Amino acid sequence: MPKLKTRRAAAKRFKATGTGKIKRMKPYKSHLLESKSPKRKRNLRKAALVSKTMTEAVRNMCPYM
């Protein structure tokens, strides 16, 4: 069986945790930050987990994660 290619865009956006869950960063943190409250911006800093419904799609894009 041939090697599978990783989608590079997905590899840059997702990382695997030690238990095998997939971690992602939250969106909306790059621009138009003046109108967002400090609390909202602070919460956007934290990483989040990919939902169970999207986990399989991410694993297909990154087969060696």
C-alpha positions as semicolon CSV with decimal commas, in nm:
position;residue;x (nm);y (nm);z (nm)
1;M;0,000;0,000;0,000
2;P;0,141;0,345;-0,088
3;K;0,215;0,609;0,170
4;L;-0,064;0,854;0,248
5;K;-0,008;1,225;0,207
6;T;-0,081;1,462;0,491
7;R;-0,276;1,777;0,414
8;R;-0,023;2,041;0,513
9;A;-0,284;2,306;0,594
10;A;-0,446;2,072;0,846
11;A;-0,110;1,965;0,992
12;K;-0,034;2,329;1,078
13;R;-0,370;2,379;1,251
14;F;-0,414;2,064;1,460
15;K;-0,202;1,879;1,717
16;A;-0,268;1,554;1,899
17;T;-0,280;1,537;2,279
18;G;-0,122;1,258;2,478
19;T;-0,452;1,074;2,504
20;G;-0,516;1,095;2,129
21;K;-0,766;1,380;2,122
22;I;-0,715;1,657;1,869
23;K;-0,640;2,010;1,981
24;R;-0,712;2,329;1,785
25;M;-0,687;2,704;1,839
26;K;-0,998;2,921;1,849
27;P;-1,079;3,153;1,557
28;Y;-1,147;3,532;1,557
29;K;-0,821;3,635;1,726
30;S;-0,636;3,794;1,433
31;H;-0,793;4,134;1,364
32;L;-1,072;4,376;1,466
33;L;-0,965;4,330;1,827
34;E;-1,059;4,679;1,951
35;S;-1,428;4,597;1,956
36;K;-1,380;4,271;2,147
37;S;-1,374;4,276;2,525
38;P;-1,059;4,176;2,716
39;K;-1,244;3,877;2,862
40;R;-1,341;3,756;2,516
41;K;-0,986;3,797;2,381
42;R;-0,843;3,617;2,684
43;N;-1,073;3,320;2,624
44;L;-0,972;3,309;2,258
45;R;-0,610;3,247;2,362
46;K;-0,688;2,905;2,504
47;A;-0,679;2,593;2,291
48;A;-0,993;2,384;2,243
49;L;-1,061;2,025;2,143
50;V;-1,203;1,927;1,806
51;S;-1,560;1,802;1,837
52;K;-1,629;1,430;1,812
53;T;-1,813;1,476;1,482
54;M;-1,512;1,644;1,316
55;T;-1,241;1,424;1,466
56;E;-1,267;1,158;1,195
57;A;-1,235;1,419;0,919
58;V;-0,921;1,565;1,079
59;R;-0,769;1,219;1,119
60;N;-0,826;1,151;0,748
61;M;-0,644;1,474;0,663
62;C;-0,354;1,392;0,898
63;P;-0,317;1,013;0,888
64;Y;0,012;1,005;1,085
65;M;-0,092;1,236;1,370
